[in-house]
Amino acid sequence: MTFIKIGNGTEKVVDCYERSMEPIYLEAISYEFGIGVEADFLKAIKTYEIAALRGHPQSNLKLGMLYFHGHGVTQNINKAIKYFWKAGDRGCALSYFTLGWIYDEGVLIPKDDDKAEYCYTKSAEKGNGNAQYNLSQLCLKISEKTSKKSYEKKSIEWLELAVKNDHPLAQLNMGIHLVNKNEGPEVDVHANQLFTLSAEQGNIDALYQLGLMHLKSYKKYKIDRDLNMAFEFLNKAKDAGHIQAQVKIGDMCYCWLGYDLDNTQFENIKIGGHEYEIGPDWGHYLEAAKKGNMEAKYKASIILLNENASCSDGLEMLSSAAYGNYPAAKYLLSMKELCELKSLLNDKEECEKYKDMLLRDIGSIKNNLEYASENGIIGAKLQLAKLYWQLYRAGYGDTNCRAALTHLMYWVRDYHLLNYTEINYCHHLDDSTIDELVSLAKSGDSKAQFVLGTRYAKGLTVSQDLEKAEFWYNQCIGSGDPEILCRLAYIYHIGDGVNADIHKCKEIMDSYISQFPSLYDDDINYRRGYIALHHDKNKDDAIKLFELASRNANHLGATFQLAKMYLNDNEKYEDGINMLISILDKKSIMSDLGECCLLALVSEFLDNVGNIARKNINDNVIVPVLDEILSLPTNFDDEIRNEALYHIQY
């Protein structure tokens, strides 16, 4: 029974009044659909309006729908919204849900998150599963836009309610949420159950997720992936029209060629006058590509080009995927063009002869690499930096070397090396369960206490719990174990899973006592030097500590920090440059340390331009190193092999 409040708490029953409108509502339905009477839409509208005017919720909802769709009446979103609000105010959950959807999606009106949230909430509170699910997604969207943790929590709460209402999309998204938490097989079993429930309701995305679940393995728990089950679910999803499932099947056939997972027979095809024998991997990629999937087209091109880098059919597929805006295809196509560009830039006569064409090609390469970079291809910024450097060195046009520096700055992930450490992540007791760790930790095992703290801090195989993380970290601080103290100093310095705390980091390092010289000593001194430089602003102490850590080039991170400080000292400037170069001899430029050294060298080169005193070191020391490191790719075959190795994954 529905009640409304009138005056100071007096309640009046209105249910009977609404019930009296039911015959009028049914009469309107009869006129609309010609049930027992001659169909008369105008009479139906007028009759609905009579019942609606007297507060009948279904009549208001019906009129709202008619004006929203323009069915039998002139479409009028304002009238539709007016009727939806009236129906909602009379307790119609569907009407509030519809209003929420209109405001959420901005259907015929501007979007309004506040009104959408209000209306969805009204409907969701009445048990509408669709509203609960949509509200969870709206709260997630708001949390991402505003960084409000409260909305992130609300999102999960409403999602859980929608799951209890057997909403298939809620089951799917809750399953994905659990998988992304990466808390181990116990949680993934629940996710698997949710995917199964969703799939049983016909959700093909859930079938796809079930396939992915069986591709996972848990070495800690001695659980292997099940390729046959993965293939079975992915194949069901593919047969139901899930294109990405077909791409994943192609990946599986490519990566596990000898397992005979798929007996699908594909007829040989002719492309450009050449006949190709089609294996299951290429066959599935081609089928998915025909349906418009650019990833499949790209991977099909990789298979051809891996056999022959100059294959015209493979290059045509690659170009098609690039024009279809697949980021990796744009990147690889640019790598091919950079390989061709290098020899041309070294020939000034050819450059001048084909200047207009060269300008177009360079513009195309820049656009493709920019797009690839904006869409997650990490190495694209480095290739742009290489391109600008080589154009500058070739004296091409008005190219400014500073553009190379700009792209490198966007490419480098940790410019100050705050997160740098030469102590690998602790793998002690990796195979232990939480119960085993707790038992060891309670008995005083400091390494178990540390590992337990790390698991709670990062949510590894357990739900993230910062209080428990802090508790177990505090338990092992007094152990005096150099390895644990070194790791804890790092954790509290950068805030790795816990809140960063410089003072606690200092306390831990002050308690550090090592009986024998070790790598831990160097990392502790590196961290002490870093804090002295960036937090305490004490350059003299920082230099002493970095020198201590980098003696005999033991700690390359400390060597880098020391080199950077030497660059501000005229007497030690050349030593600083040589130290950066020595690090690059030992570290790949694709490492955090290598990135920072390269960026520092380019920056120094630019600062030295026009400085007569530094011309010699620029020309004879820095430039040869940069020419080598920032050289354009020369072998397209190598680039294809790299893509085949790293981009086609199961």
C-alpha positions as CSV (number, residue, x, y, z in Angstrom):
1,M,0.0,0.0,0.0
2,T,1.3,3.5,-0.9
3,F,1.0,6.4,1.6
4,I,1.5,10.1,1.3
5,K,2.1,12.5,4.2
6,I,-0.1,15.5,4.6
7,G,0.3,18.2,7.3
8,N,2.3,17.3,10.5
9,G,2.6,13.6,10.1
10,T,-1.0,12.8,9.2
11,E,-1.2,10.0,6.7
12,K,-3.8,9.4,4.1
13,V,-4.3,6.2,2.2
14,V,-4.4,6.9,-1.5
15,D,-4.1,3.3,-2.8
16,C,-7.9,2.9,-3.0
17,Y,-8.2,6.2,-5.0
18,E,-5.5,4.9,-7.5
19,R,-7.3,1.6,-7.7
20,S,-10.5,3.4,-8.8
21,M,-8.5,4.7,-11.8
22,E,-7.7,1.1,-12.9
23,P,-10.8,0.6,-15.0
24,I,-10.2,3.9,-16.8
25,Y,-6.6,2.8,-17.5
26,L,-7.9,-0.6,-18.8
27,E,-10.4,1.3,-21.0
28,A,-7.6,3.3,-22.5
29,I,-5.7,0.1,-23.3
30,S,-8.8,-1.2,-25.0
31,Y,-9.0,1.8,-27.2
32,E,-5.3,1.8,-28.0
33,F,-5.2,-1.9,-29.1
34,G,-8.8,-2.4,-30.2
35,I,-9.6,-4.9,-27.5
36,G,-13.4,-5.4,-27.5
37,V,-13.9,-2.1,-29.1
38,E,-12.8,-0.4,-32.3
39,A,-9.3,0.9,-32.0
40,D,-9.2,4.7,-31.5
41,F,-5.8,6.1,-30.5
42,L,-7.1,9.7,-29.8
43,K,-9.7,8.3,-27.4
44,A,-7.0,6.1,-25.8
45,I,-4.8,9.2,-25.2
46,K,-7.7,11.2,-23.7
47,T,-8.6,8.3,-21.4
48,Y,-5.0,7.8,-20.3
49,E,-4.9,11.6,-19.5
50,I,-8.0,11.3,-17.4
51,A,-6.5,8.5,-15.3
52,A,-3.1,10.3,-15.2
53,L,-4.6,13.6,-14.1
54,R,-6.0,11.7,-11.1
55,G,-2.6,10.3,-10.2
56,H,-2.7,6.8,-11.7
57,P,1.1,5.8,-12.1
58,Q,0.8,3.4,-15.0
59,S,-1.2,6.0,-17.0
60,N,1.4,8.6,-16.4
61,L,4.1,6.1,-17.3
62,K,2.3,5.2,-20.5
63,L,1.8,8.8,-21.6
64,G,5.5,9.5,-20.8
65,M,6.5,6.6,-23.1
66,L,4.1,7.8,-25.9
67,Y,5.5,11.3,-25.9
68,F,9.1,10.1,-25.5
69,H,8.8,7.9,-28.6
70,G,6.4,10.1,-30.5
71,H,4.0,7.2,-30.9
72,G,0.6,8.5,-32.0
73,V,1.5,11.9,-30.8
74,T,4.1,14.6,-31.6
75,Q,7.3,13.7,-29.9
76,N,7.8,16.0,-26.9
77,I,10.6,15.2,-24.4
78,N,9.4,17.9,-21.9
79,K,5.9,16.4,-21.8
80,A,7.4,12.9,-21.5
81,I,9.6,13.9,-18.6
82,K,6.6,15.6,-16.8
83,Y,4.6,12.4,-17.0
84,F,7.6,10.2,-15.9
85,W,8.1,12.4,-12.9
86,K,4.4,12.1,-11.9
87,A,4.5,8.4,-12.3
88,G,7.7,8.2,-10.3
89,D,6.3,10.3,-7.5
90,R,3.5,7.8,-7.3
91,G,5.9,5.0,-6.7
92,C,6.6,3.7,-10.2
93,A,10.1,2.3,-10.2
94,L,10.2,1.8,-14.0
95,S,9.4,5.5,-14.5
96,Y,12.2,6.6,-12.2
97,F,14.5,4.2,-14.0
98,T,13.6,5.7,-17.4
99,L,14.2,9.2,-16.1
100,G,17.5,8.2,-14.7
101,W,18.5,6.7,-18.1
102,I,17.4,9.9,-20.0
103,Y,19.5,12.1,-17.7
104,D,22.4,9.7,-17.6
105,E,22.7,9.3,-21.4
106,G,21.5,12.8,-22.3
107,V,18.7,11.5,-24.5
108,L,17.1,14.5,-26.2
109,I,18.2,16.7,-23.3
110,P,21.6,17.6,-21.8
111,K,23.2,15.1,-19.5
112,D,22.7,15.6,-15.7
113,D,24.5,13.3,-13.4
114,D,22.8,14.6,-10.3
115,K,19.3,14.0,-11.6
116,A,20.3,10.7,-13.0
117,E,21.7,9.6,-9.7
118,Y,18.5,10.7,-7.9
119,C,16.2,9.0,-10.2
120,Y,18.2,5.7,-10.4
121,T,18.4,5.7,-6.6
122,K,14.7,6.1,-6.3
123,S,14.1,3.1,-8.7
124,A,17.0,1.0,-7.3
125,E,15.6,1.4,-3.7
126,K,12.4,-0.2,-4.9
127,G,14.4,-3.2,-6.2
128,N,14.7,-2.4,-9.9
129,G,17.8,-4.5,-11.0
130,N,18.4,-2.4,-14.1
131,A,18.4,0.8,-12.0
132,Q,20.8,-0.8,-9.5
133,Y,23.2,-1.8,-12.3
134,N,23.0,1.5,-14.1
135,L,23.5,3.4,-10.8
136,S,26.6,1.3,-10.1
137,Q,28.0,2.3,-13.4
138,L,27.1,6.0,-12.9
139,C,28.8,6.0,-9.5
140,L,31.9,4.5,-11.1
141,K,31.9,7.2,-13.8
142,I,31.5,9.9,-11.1
143,S,34.3,8.4,-9.0
144,E,36.6,8.5,-12.0
145,K,35.7,12.1,-12.9
146,T,35.9,13.4,-9.3
147,S,38.3,10.9,-7.6
148,K,35.7,10.6,-4.8
149,K,36.3,7.3,-3.0
150,S,32.7,7.3,-1.6
151,Y,31.3,6.9,-5.1
152,E,33.7,4.0,-5.8
153,K,32.3,2.3,-2.7
154,K,28.7,3.1,-3.7
155,S,29.4,1.6,-7.2
156,I,30.3,-1.7,-5.7
157,E,27.4,-1.7,-3.2
158,W,24.9,-1.1,-6.0
159,L,26.6,-3.7,-8.2
160,E,26.3,-6.3,-5.4
161,L,22.5,-5.6,-5.1
162,A,22.1,-5.9,-8.9
163,V,24.0,-9.2,-8.7
164,K,21.5,-10.4,-6.1
165,N,18.8,-9.5,-8.6
166,D,20.4,-11.8,-11.1
167,H,21.3,-8.9,-13.5
168,P,23.5,-10.5,-16.2
169,L,25.6,-7.4,-16.8
170,A,26.1,-6.9,-13.0
171,Q,27.2,-10.5,-12.7
172,L,29.7,-9.9,-15.6
173,N,31.1,-6.7,-14.2
174,M,31.3,-8.0,-10.6
175,G,33.2,-11.0,-12.0
176,I,35.6,-8.7,-13.8
177,H,36.0,-6.5,-10.7
178,L,37.0,-9.6,-8.6
179,V,39.5,-10.8,-11.3
180,N,41.1,-7.4,-11.4
181,K,41.6,-7.5,-7.6
182,N,44.1,-10.4,-8.3
183,E,43.5,-12.0,-4.9
184,G,44.1,-15.5,-6.0
185,P,42.1,-18.6,-7.1
186,E,39.6,-18.5,-4.1
187,V,38.3,-15.1,-5.3
188,D,38.5,-16.1,-9.0
189,V,36.3,-19.1,-8.3
190,H,33.6,-16.7,-7.2
191,A,34.2,-14.6,-10.4
192,N,34.0,-17.8,-12.4
193,Q,30.6,-18.6,-10.8
194,L,29.3,-15.1,-11.7
195,F,30.5,-15.4,-15.3
196,T,28.7,-18.7,-15.5
197,L,25.4,-17.2,-14.2
198,S,25.7,-14.4,-16.6
199,A,26.5,-16.7,-19.5
200,E,23.5,-18.8,-18.7
201,Q,21.4,-15.7,-19.3
202,G,22.8,-15.4,-22.8
203,N,25.6,-12.9,-22.1
204,I,28.3,-13.8,-24.7
205,D,30.8,-11.4,-23.0
206,A,30.6,-13.7,-20.0
207,L,31.4,-16.7,-22.2
208,Y,34.5,-14.8,-23.3
209,Q,35.5,-14.1,-19.8
210,L,35.1,-17.8,-18.9
211,G,37.5,-18.6,-21.7
212,L,40.0,-16.1,-20.3
213,M,39.7,-17.6,-16.8
214,H,40.8,-21.0,-18.0
215,L,43.9,-19.4,-19.6
216,K,45.1,-18.3,-16.1
217,S,47.5,-20.3,-14.1
218,Y,48.4,-20.0,-10.4
219,K,52.0,-21.2,-9.9
220,K,51.7,-20.5,-6.1
221,Y,48.8,-22.9,-5.9
222,K,50.0,-25.4,-8.5
223,I,47.0,-24.7,-10.7
224,D,47.7,-25.0,-14.4
225,R,45.8,-23.3,-17.2
226,D,43.3,-25.5,-19.1
227,L,43.6,-24.8,-22.8
228,N,40.9,-27.2,-23.8
229,M,38.3,-25.6,-21.5
230,A,39.5,-22.1,-22.5
231,F,39.0,-23.0,-26.2
232,E,35.6,-24.5,-25.5
233,F,34.2,-21.3,-23.9
234,L,35.9,-19.0,-26.4
235,N,34.6,-21.1,-29.3
236,K,31.0,-20.8,-27.9
237,A,31.4,-17.1,-27.6
238,K,32.8,-16.9,-31.1
239,D,29.9,-18.9,-32.5
240,A,27.5,-16.5,-30.7
241,G,29.1,-13.6,-32.6
242,H,31.8,-12.4,-30.1
243,I,34.6,-11.2,-32.5
244,Q,37.2,-10.7,-29.8
245,A,36.8,-14.3,-28.8
246,Q,37.7,-15.3,-32.3
247,V,40.8,-13.1,-32.1
248,K,41.8,-14.8,-28.8
249,I,41.3,-18.2,-30.4
250,G,43.7,-17.1,-33.2
251,D,46.2,-16.0,-30.4
252,M,45.9,-19.5,-28.8
253,C,46.4,-21.3,-32.1
254,Y,49.5,-19.1,-32.8
255,C,51.1,-19.5,-29.4
256,W,50.3,-23.2,-29.0
257,L,50.7,-24.3,-32.5
258,G,51.6,-27.9,-31.7
259,Y,48.6,-28.5,-29.4
260,D,46.0,-29.1,-32.1
261,L,43.4,-27.1,-30.2
262,D,41.4,-26.2,-33.2
263,N,40.5,-28.6,-36.1
264,T,38.7,-25.9,-38.1
265,Q,39.6,-26.3,-41.8
266,F,40.1,-23.1,-43.7
267,E,40.3,-23.0,-47.4
268,N,43.4,-21.7,-49.1
269,I,42.9,-18.1,-50.3
270,K,44.3,-16.0,-53.0
271,I,45.4,-12.5,-52.2
272,G,47.0,-10.3,-54.9
273,G,47.6,-13.3,-57.2
274,H,49.3,-15.4,-54.4
275,E,47.7,-18.5,-52.9
276,Y,48.2,-19.0,-49.2
277,E,47.7,-22.1,-47.1
278,I,45.6,-21.0,-44.1
279,G,46.4,-22.4,-40.7
280,P,43.9,-22.0,-37.8
281,D,45.7,-19.0,-36.3
282,W,45.7,-17.0,-39.5
283,G,42.3,-18.3,-40.5
284,H,40.6,-17.0,-37.3
285,Y,42.4,-13.6,-37.7
286,L,41.2,-13.3,-41.2
287,E,37.6,-14.2,-40.3
288,A,37.6,-11.6,-37.5
289,A,39.2,-9.1,-39.8
290,K,36.4,-9.6,-42.3
291,K,34.0,-8.5,-39.6
292,G,35.9,-5.3,-39.1
293,N,38.3,-6.1,-36.3
294,M,41.5,-4.1,-36.8
295,E,43.5,-6.1,-34.2
296,A,42.8,-9.3,-36.2
297,K,43.8,-7.6,-39.4
298,Y,47.0,-6.4,-37.7
299,K,47.9,-9.8,-36.4
300,A,47.2,-11.4,-39.8
301,S,49.6,-9.0,-41.3
302,I,52.3,-9.9,-38.7
303,I,52.0,-13.6,-39.6
304,L,52.6,-12.8,-43.3
305,L,55.4,-10.2,-42.7
306,N,57.2,-12.5,-40.2
307,E,57.7,-14.9,-43.1
308,N,58.7,-12.1,-45.5
309,A,59.0,-8.5,-44.4
310,S,58.5,-7.2,-47.9
311,C,55.4,-9.2,-48.6
312,S,53.1,-6.8,-50.4
313,D,49.9,-8.5,-49.1
314,G,51.2,-8.3,-45.6
315,L,52.1,-4.6,-46.0
316,E,48.6,-3.9,-47.4
317,M,47.0,-5.5,-44.4
318,L,49.2,-3.6,-42.1
319,S,48.4,-0.3,-43.8
320,S,44.7,-1.2,-43.7
321,A,44.9,-1.8,-39.9
322,A,46.8,1.5,-39.5
323,Y,44.2,3.4,-41.4
324,G,41.6,1.7,-39.2
325,N,43.3,3.4,-36.3
326,Y,44.8,0.3,-34.6
327,P,47.6,1.9,-32.5
328,A,50.1,-1.0,-32.9
329,A,49.6,-1.0,-36.6
330,K,50.3,2.7,-36.9
331,Y,53.4,2.2,-34.8
332,L,54.8,-0.7,-36.9
333,L,54.0,1.1,-40.2
334,S,55.9,4.1,-38.8
335,M,58.9,1.8,-38.0
336,K,59.0,0.6,-41.6
337,E,58.9,4.2,-42.8
338,L,61.7,5.2,-40.3
339,C,63.9,2.3,-41.6
340,E,63.5,3.7,-45.2
341,L,64.0,7.3,-44.0
342,K,67.4,6.7,-42.4
343,S,69.3,6.1,-45.6
344,L,67.5,9.0,-47.3
345,L,68.5,11.5,-44.6
346,N,72.1,10.7,-45.0
347,D,72.0,11.7,-48.7
348,K,71.5,15.5,-49.0
349,E,71.1,15.4,-52.7
350,E,68.3,12.9,-52.5
351,C,66.7,14.9,-49.7
352,E,66.6,18.0,-51.8
353,K,65.4,16.1,-54.9
354,Y,62.4,14.5,-53.1
355,K,61.8,17.3,-50.5
356,D,58.0,17.6,-50.9
357,M,57.5,13.8,-50.8
358,L,59.9,13.6,-47.8
359,L,57.9,16.3,-45.9
360,R,54.7,14.4,-46.5
361,D,56.3,11.1,-45.3
362,I,57.7,12.8,-42.2
363,G,54.4,14.4,-41.4
364,S,52.7,11.0,-41.7
365,I,55.2,9.3,-39.5
366,K,54.8,12.0,-36.8
367,N,51.0,11.7,-36.9
368,N,51.1,7.9,-36.6
369,L,53.6,7.9,-33.8
370,E,51.7,10.6,-31.9
371,Y,48.5,8.5,-32.2
372,A,50.3,5.4,-31.1
373,S,51.7,7.1,-28.1
374,E,48.4,8.6,-27.1
375,N,46.9,5.1,-27.2
376,G,49.3,3.2,-25.1
377,I,52.3,2.3,-27.3
378,I,55.1,3.2,-24.9
379,G,58.0,3.2,-27.3
380,A,56.3,5.7,-29.7
381,K,57.6,8.8,-27.9
382,L,61.2,7.4,-28.0
383,Q,60.9,6.9,-31.8
384,L,59.6,10.5,-32.2
385,A,62.6,11.7,-30.2
386,K,64.9,9.7,-32.5
387,L,63.2,11.2,-35.6
388,Y,63.5,14.8,-34.3
389,W,67.2,14.2,-33.3
390,Q,68.1,12.8,-36.8
391,L,66.3,15.6,-38.6
392,Y,68.2,18.1,-36.5
393,R,71.5,16.3,-37.1
394,A,70.8,16.2,-40.8
395,G,70.1,19.9,-40.8
396,Y,66.7,19.3,-42.2
397,G,64.4,22.3,-42.4
398,D,63.7,24.3,-39.3
399,T,63.8,21.2,-37.0
400,N,64.5,22.2,-33.4
401,C,66.3,19.6,-31.3
402,R,64.3,20.7,-28.3
403,A,61.4,18.7,-29.7
404,A,63.4,15.6,-29.1
405,L,63.9,16.6,-25.5
406,T,60.1,17.3,-25.1
407,H,59.2,13.8,-26.4
408,L,61.8,12.2,-24.2
409,M,60.4,14.0,-21.1
410,Y,57.0,12.5,-21.9
411,W,58.5,9.1,-22.4
412,V,60.5,8.9,-19.2
413,R,58.4,7.4,-16.4
414,D,60.3,8.3,-13.3
415,Y,62.5,11.3,-14.0
416,H,63.8,11.7,-10.4
417,L,64.1,8.0,-9.9
418,L,62.0,8.2,-6.7
419,N,60.9,4.5,-7.3
420,Y,64.4,3.3,-8.1
421,T,65.9,0.4,-6.1
422,E,68.5,-2.3,-6.8
423,I,66.9,-4.6,-4.4
424,N,64.5,-7.1,-6.1
425,Y,61.0,-7.7,-4.8
426,C,61.0,-10.1,-1.9
427,H,60.1,-13.6,-3.1
428,H,60.5,-15.4,0.2
429,L,57.6,-17.6,1.1
430,D,55.8,-16.9,-2.3
431,D,54.2,-20.4,-2.3
432,S,52.8,-20.0,1.3
433,T,49.1,-19.5,1.9
434,I,47.9,-16.7,4.2
435,D,47.2,-19.2,7.0
436,E,50.8,-20.5,6.8
437,L,52.2,-17.0,6.8
438,V,50.1,-15.9,9.8
439,S,51.3,-19.0,11.7
440,L,54.9,-18.3,10.9
441,A,54.5,-14.5,11.6
442,K,53.0,-15.2,15.0
443,S,55.9,-17.4,15.9
444,G,58.2,-14.4,15.2
445,D,59.4,-15.2,11.7
446,S,60.4,-11.7,10.5
447,K,60.4,-12.6,6.8
448,A,56.8,-14.0,7.1
449,Q,55.8,-10.8,8.9
450,F,57.2,-8.8,6.0
451,V,55.6,-10.9,3.3
452,L,52.3,-10.8,5.1
453,G,52.5,-7.0,5.4
454,T,53.2,-6.8,1.7
455,R,50.2,-9.0,0.8
456,Y,47.8,-6.9,2.8
457,A,49.4,-3.6,1.5
458,K,49.0,-4.6,-2.1
459,G,45.9,-6.8,-1.9
460,L,47.8,-9.9,-3.1
461,T,45.8,-13.1,-2.5
462,V,43.9,-11.2,0.3
463,S,41.7,-8.1,0.4
464,Q,43.8,-5.0,0.7
465,D,43.9,-3.9,4.4
466,L,46.4,-1.1,5.2
467,E,45.9,-1.4,9.0
468,K,47.0,-5.1,8.9
469,A,49.8,-4.2,6.5
470,E,51.1,-1.5,9.0
471,F,50.7,-4.0,11.9
472,W,52.9,-6.7,10.3
473,Y,55.4,-4.2,9.0
474,N,55.8,-2.8,12.5
475,Q,56.3,-6.3,13.9
476,C,59.3,-7.0,11.7
477,I,61.0,-3.5,12.0
478,G,62.7,-4.6,15.2
479,S,64.1,-7.7,13.7
480,G,67.4,-6.0,12.6
481,D,67.3,-8.0,9.4
482,P,69.2,-5.8,6.8
483,E,67.2,-7.1,3.9
484,I,63.8,-6.4,5.5
485,L,64.9,-2.9,6.8
486,C,66.2,-2.0,3.4
487,R,62.9,-3.0,1.8
488,L,60.8,-1.3,4.4
489,A,62.8,2.0,4.0
490,Y,61.9,1.8,0.3
491,I,58.2,1.1,1.0
492,Y,57.7,4.0,3.4
493,H,59.8,6.4,1.2
494,I,57.7,6.0,-1.9
495,G,54.4,4.9,-0.4
496,D,54.4,1.4,-2.0
497,G,51.1,0.0,-0.8
498,V,51.1,2.2,2.4
499,N,51.1,6.0,3.0
500,A,54.5,7.5,2.3
501,D,56.2,8.6,5.5
502,I,59.7,10.2,5.3
503,H,60.1,10.3,9.1
504,K,59.3,6.6,9.4
505,C,61.6,5.8,6.5
506,K,64.4,7.7,8.4
507,E,63.7,5.8,11.6
508,I,64.0,2.5,9.8
509,M,67.3,3.5,8.2
510,D,68.6,4.7,11.5
511,S,68.0,1.3,13.0
512,Y,69.7,-0.4,10.0
513,I,73.0,-2.1,11.1
514,S,74.9,-4.4,8.7
515,Q,77.6,-6.6,10.0
516,F,79.1,-7.1,6.5
517,P,79.2,-4.8,3.4
518,S,76.3,-5.7,1.1
519,L,74.1,-4.4,-1.6
520,Y,71.6,-3.4,1.1
521,D,74.2,-0.9,2.4
522,D,74.4,0.8,-1.0
523,D,70.6,1.0,-1.4
524,I,70.2,2.4,2.1
525,N,72.9,5.0,1.4
526,Y,71.2,5.8,-1.9
527,R,67.9,6.4,-0.1
528,R,69.6,8.5,2.6
529,G,71.2,10.6,-0.1
530,Y,68.0,11.0,-2.0
531,I,66.2,12.2,1.1
532,A,69.1,14.5,2.0
533,L,68.9,16.1,-1.4
534,H,65.2,16.3,-2.1
535,H,63.7,16.5,1.4
536,D,66.4,17.9,3.7
537,K,67.9,20.1,1.0
538,N,71.4,19.2,2.2
539,K,73.6,18.8,-0.9
540,D,76.8,18.1,1.0
541,D,75.4,15.2,2.9
542,A,73.7,14.0,-0.4
543,I,77.0,14.0,-2.2
544,K,78.8,12.1,0.6
545,L,76.0,9.4,0.7
546,F,75.8,9.0,-3.1
547,E,79.6,8.7,-3.3
548,L,79.5,6.1,-0.6
549,A,76.7,4.1,-2.4
550,S,78.3,4.4,-5.8
551,R,81.9,3.5,-4.9
552,N,83.4,1.1,-7.4
553,A,80.2,1.8,-9.5
554,N,78.3,-0.6,-7.1
555,H,74.9,1.3,-7.1
556,L,74.1,2.8,-10.5
557,G,71.1,4.8,-9.2
558,A,73.5,6.6,-6.8
559,T,76.0,7.0,-9.7
560,F,73.2,8.7,-11.7
561,Q,72.3,11.1,-8.8
562,L,75.9,11.9,-8.2
563,A,76.4,12.6,-11.9
564,K,73.5,15.0,-12.0
565,M,75.0,16.9,-9.0
566,Y,78.4,17.0,-10.7
567,L,76.8,18.6,-13.8
568,N,76.3,21.7,-11.6
569,D,80.0,21.8,-10.8
570,N,82.3,23.2,-13.5
571,E,85.3,21.3,-12.2
572,K,83.4,17.9,-12.1
573,Y,81.2,18.6,-15.1
574,E,83.0,16.2,-17.5
575,D,83.1,13.5,-14.8
576,G,79.3,13.8,-14.5
577,I,78.9,13.4,-18.3
578,N,81.2,10.4,-18.3
579,M,79.3,8.8,-15.4
580,L,76.0,9.1,-17.4
581,I,77.6,7.5,-20.4
582,S,79.1,4.7,-18.3
583,I,75.6,3.9,-17.0
584,L,74.3,3.7,-20.5
585,D,77.0,1.2,-21.3
586,K,75.5,-1.1,-18.6
587,K,71.8,-0.3,-18.7
588,S,69.3,-0.5,-21.6
589,I,67.6,2.8,-22.5
590,M,64.4,1.0,-22.0
591,S,65.1,0.7,-18.2
592,D,64.1,3.5,-15.8
593,L,67.7,4.4,-15.2
594,G,68.6,4.3,-18.9
595,E,65.7,6.6,-19.8
596,C,66.8,9.1,-17.2
597,C,70.5,9.1,-18.4
598,L,69.4,9.6,-22.0
599,L,67.2,12.5,-21.0
600,A,69.9,14.1,-19.0
601,L,72.4,13.8,-21.8
602,V,70.0,15.4,-24.4
603,S,69.2,18.2,-21.8
604,E,72.9,18.9,-21.3
605,F,73.6,18.9,-25.1
606,L,70.9,21.6,-25.5
607,D,72.2,23.7,-22.6
608,N,75.7,23.6,-24.1
609,V,74.6,24.8,-27.6
610,G,76.1,28.2,-28.0
611,N,78.5,27.7,-25.0
612,I,82.0,27.9,-26.5
613,A,83.6,26.5,-23.4
614,R,81.4,23.3,-23.7
615,K,81.6,23.0,-27.5
616,N,84.3,20.4,-27.4
617,I,82.5,18.1,-24.9
618,N,79.3,18.5,-26.9
619,D,80.9,17.6,-30.2
620,N,83.3,14.9,-29.1
621,V,81.7,13.3,-26.1
622,I,77.9,13.8,-26.0
623,V,77.0,13.9,-29.7
624,P,78.6,10.5,-30.7
625,V,76.7,8.8,-27.9
626,L,73.4,10.4,-28.8
627,D,73.9,9.7,-32.5
628,E,74.3,6.0,-31.6
629,I,71.5,5.8,-29.1
630,L,69.0,8.0,-31.0
631,S,69.7,6.4,-34.4
632,L,66.7,5.4,-36.5
633,P,65.8,1.7,-36.8
634,T,67.4,0.1,-39.8
635,N,66.0,-3.4,-40.0
636,F,62.2,-3.8,-40.4
637,D,62.6,-7.6,-40.0
638,D,63.7,-7.1,-36.4
639,E,60.8,-4.9,-35.7
640,I,58.3,-7.5,-37.0
641,R,59.9,-10.2,-35.0
642,N,59.6,-8.1,-31.9
643,E,56.0,-7.5,-32.6
644,A,55.3,-11.2,-33.3
645,L,57.0,-12.1,-30.0
646,Y,55.4,-9.5,-27.8
647,H,52.1,-8.4,-29.4
648,I,50.5,-11.8,-30.2
649,Q,49.9,-13.2,-26.8
650,Y,47.3,-15.6,-25.4
